[in-house]
Amino acid sequence: QVQVVESGGGLVQAGGSLNLSCTASRSFSSLSMMGWYRQAPGKQRELVASIGRSGTRSYADSVKGRFTISRDNAKDTMWLRMGSLKPEDTAVYYCNVRRMFTSTDMSIPSGYWGQGTQVTVSS
């Protein structure tokens, strides 16, 4: 129904920065809650940050103050700016989008997912 593509991952040293971007085949005007999840080796997929249609933002405690999520509905693009990266940030990062009138509870996996982009932080 909705194709999602994220990009921008790569290898970076601790303390460095990366910017991830996400686009979808559906107009952002029809999308409500959006967010970024990640899955590190040996761990379950976890919510990193989310942003609602109104711009309300939420962050996991582990990234608060270091990551910034944003979206531009006119450009149909969502970003995750990651700074002060740590080795524990190493993971595959996934973009998640949800259409209007579907669940916006980001604690519950739902919606449409990208295939992920690898972020590796070296020490």
C-alpha positions as CSV (number, residue, x, y, z in Angstrom):
1,Q,0.0,0.0,0.0
2,V,2.7,2.4,1.0
3,Q,6.4,2.1,0.0
4,V,8.9,3.6,2.4
5,V,12.6,4.3,1.8
6,E,15.2,5.6,4.2
7,S,18.7,6.6,3.6
8,G,21.7,8.3,5.1
9,G,23.3,5.6,7.2
10,G,27.0,4.9,7.3
11,L,30.1,4.5,9.4
12,V,31.0,7.3,11.8
13,Q,33.3,7.7,14.7
14,A,32.0,8.2,18.2
15,G,31.0,11.8,18.7
16,G,30.2,12.3,15.0
17,S,26.9,13.0,13.3
18,L,24.7,11.5,10.7
19,N,21.5,12.7,9.0
20,L,18.9,10.1,8.0
21,S,16.0,10.9,5.6
22,C,12.8,9.1,4.8
23,T,10.3,9.3,1.9
24,A,7.1,7.4,1.2
25,S,5.1,6.7,-1.9
26,R,2.1,8.3,-0.2
27,S,1.7,12.1,0.1
28,F,2.6,13.2,3.6
29,S,-0.7,15.1,3.7
30,S,-2.4,11.7,4.1
31,L,0.1,10.5,6.8
32,S,-0.3,11.1,10.5
33,M,2.3,9.8,13.0
34,M,5.7,9.1,11.7
35,G,8.9,7.9,13.4
36,W,12.2,6.2,13.5
37,Y,12.9,2.8,15.1
38,R,16.2,1.0,15.4
39,Q,17.3,-2.6,16.0
40,A,20.7,-3.2,17.5
41,P,22.4,-6.6,17.5
42,G,20.9,-8.9,20.1
43,K,18.1,-6.4,20.9
44,Q,14.5,-5.9,19.9
45,R,13.4,-3.1,17.7
46,E,12.8,0.0,19.7
47,L,11.3,3.4,19.1
48,V,13.9,6.2,18.8
49,A,11.8,9.2,18.0
50,S,8.4,10.1,16.6
51,I,6.6,13.2,15.2
52,G,3.0,13.8,14.7
53,R,1.2,15.8,12.0
54,S,1.0,18.7,14.3
55,G,4.7,18.6,15.0
56,T,4.6,17.1,18.5
57,R,7.9,15.2,19.1
58,S,8.9,12.4,21.3
59,Y,12.3,10.8,22.0
60,A,13.6,7.8,23.7
61,D,15.6,8.6,26.8
62,S,18.7,7.2,25.3
63,V,18.8,9.7,22.5
64,K,17.1,12.7,24.1
65,G,19.2,15.8,23.6
66,R,21.3,14.2,20.9
67,F,18.8,13.4,18.1
68,T,16.3,15.6,16.4
69,I,13.3,14.5,14.3
70,S,11.6,16.7,11.8
71,R,9.2,16.5,8.9
72,D,8.2,18.7,6.0
73,N,4.9,17.7,4.5
74,A,5.4,20.0,1.5
75,K,8.6,18.1,0.6
76,D,7.2,14.7,1.6
77,T,10.3,14.0,3.7
78,M,11.2,13.2,7.3
79,W,14.6,13.4,8.8
80,L,16.5,12.2,11.8
81,R,19.5,14.3,12.7
82,M,21.8,12.3,15.0
83,G,24.6,14.0,16.9
84,S,27.1,13.0,19.6
85,L,26.8,9.4,18.3
86,K,27.9,6.6,20.6
87,P,28.8,3.0,19.8
88,E,25.6,1.9,21.4
89,D,23.7,3.8,18.7
90,T,24.9,1.2,16.2
91,A,21.8,-0.4,14.7
92,V,19.7,-0.7,11.6
93,Y,17.4,2.3,11.6
94,Y,13.9,2.0,10.2
95,C,11.4,4.7,9.0
96,N,7.8,4.1,10.0
97,V,4.8,5.9,8.7
98,R,1.1,5.6,9.4
99,R,-1.9,6.8,7.5
100,M,-4.7,8.9,8.8
101,F,-7.4,6.9,10.8
102,T,-4.9,4.2,11.9
103,S,-3.3,3.8,15.2
104,T,-0.9,6.5,16.2
105,D,0.4,4.7,19.3
106,M,4.0,4.4,18.5
107,S,4.6,1.9,21.3
108,I,2.7,-0.6,19.2
109,P,4.4,-1.7,15.9
110,S,2.1,-0.8,13.0
111,G,2.0,1.0,9.7
112,Y,4.5,0.8,6.9
113,W,8.2,0.3,7.2
114,G,11.3,0.9,5.2
115,Q,14.0,-1.8,4.7
116,G,16.3,0.0,7.0
117,T,19.6,1.8,6.8
118,Q,22.7,0.7,8.7
119,V,24.3,3.1,11.2
120,T,27.7,2.0,12.6
121,V,29.5,4.0,15.3
122,S,33.0,3.1,16.0
123,S,34.9,3.8,19.2
